[in-house]
């Protein structure tokens, strides 16, 4: 196709692009931007961290706390973290203007307090996750507040007593 023909078609059709940033961008309903984590709903369970392909979400334990960190510089805006979040705490936004003057401006942190096993003191759940598990299941807080190893031991003893092995 000749240049004259292309110019003729372009003159007939007119401008098809937006004059961004002077005009608002055209964002379709399917457009995915950065994510937003609702601190009031997040449990700190780490499901989003395990599913995140580029590791934009990380869990960093530190003593009695664990921090959920989101680094938008690594995010590929796939939205898988929002799909897998059991608490519905992650929302995919339409934000795409994410430039910053400092790399730390691209990080957001959400800190959760850890609970400890009442038997051995090992970290078990975050406080929010423990509340959610106890609320959603028939498990008691006392039983949920122990580590998986001691929970297995207690369960095995309870089964043994039911079967008459403990008599």
N, C-alpha and C positions, 0 to 999 in steps of 0.2 A: 504494500500500500504506500502510495507516495505521501510526502509531507503535506502537499497541498490538499489532498483528500482528507488527511487527519485533521488539519486545521479547519477545513470546511465542516466536518462532523462536530468538532469541538465548539465552533461558533454557533452551530444550530442547537446543540444540547445545553450549552451554558456551563456555569460553574457547578461542579458536583462535589467538591470538597468543602469542609467547614473552615472558616478563618480562625482556627483555634490559636491563641487563647482569647481572641476578640469576640468570638461567638462560642456558646456552650458546645461541648463535644456531643456527638451522637452516641449515646450509650444504649445498647439493646437490653431487653430484660434478662438476657442470658449472660451479660457482661459480669465478670468477676474481678474484683479488686482485692485490696488487702483485707485481712480478717480483723475482727474485734472480739475480744474475750470479755464476757460479762463477769466481773469479780464476785457478784452476789450469787451467781449460779454455778461457777466453776468449782469442782470437787478437788481438782489436782490429781485425778486418777492416772493421767498419762496416756490415755487412749489416743489422743491427738498426736502425741509425741511419737508413738509407735507407728502410726500410719503416714506421717509426713515424709514424702519422698525426698525433698532436699534438706531435711533436718533443720527447717526454719524454726521449729518448736523444740525446746529442750527442757528437761527437768533437771535442776541442779540442787541436790541436797546439801544442806549446810547446818550441821548440828540439829537443833530442834525444829528447823524450818526446811521447806523445799520450795524452790522458786520455779514457776513456769515462765520461761523466757521465749518471746517471739521476736525474731530478727527478720524484719521485712526485706532486708537485702538479699536473703536467700530464698524467699518465698516465690513459688511459681504460680500462685493464685489458683490452685487446682480445686480448693474447697473440700478436699477429702477430710480434713480435720473437723469441719462443721458437720459433715455427714455422719461421722463416727462418734461424736461427742455424746455420751449417754445423758448428760445433764442439759443438753441444748444450750450450752453457754457460749458457743462460738457462732458468730454471724459473719457471713461473707458480705463485705460492703462494696460500694461502687467507687471507692477511693483509689485513684491511680496516680495522683500527683504527690509523689512520695520523696521528693528530693530533700536533702538535709545538708547542713554545713558540718555536722559531726557524725561520725559513725554511731555513736551512742544514742543519737536522736532516732535511729532506726530500730532501737530495741525497746520493748516494753516488758515489764516484769510483774508477775502476780505471785505474791508470797503466801504460802499456806503453812500453818503450824502442824507438825507431825504428832501423832499419838504414839505412845510406847507400849510394848507388851507388858502387861501387869505381872508376868512371871519372870521374864529374862531382861526386859528393858530394851529389846530390839525395836527399831522403828517399824510400825505396821501400816497405818493409813494416815491420811491427812484428817484433821478434825471434821472438815466438811464432808469428806467421803464417808467417814464413819457414821455421821448423822444420816446421810442419804441411804446407806446400806441398812441401817437399823430401821429407818422409816419405811423402806420399800420391801423388807423381807421379815420373816418370823424370827430371825436371829436376834438374840438379846445383846445389849451393849456390852455386858460383861464378857460374853463369849466372843464377840467381834473384836474386843480390845486386846486380844492375845494374838501372838504371831501364829502363822500357819502350822509350824512344827508343834507347838503346844496345843493348838486346837485339834490337830490329828490325834495327839496323845489322849486328850480328854474325851474325844469321840470314841476312840478305841476302848477306853476304860468303861464308858457308858454302855457300849454295845456288849462288852464282856459281862458287865453286871446284869444286863437284860437276859443274856443267854445262860446265866447261872455260873459263869466261870469265876466270878469274884467271891463266891461263898466259901 
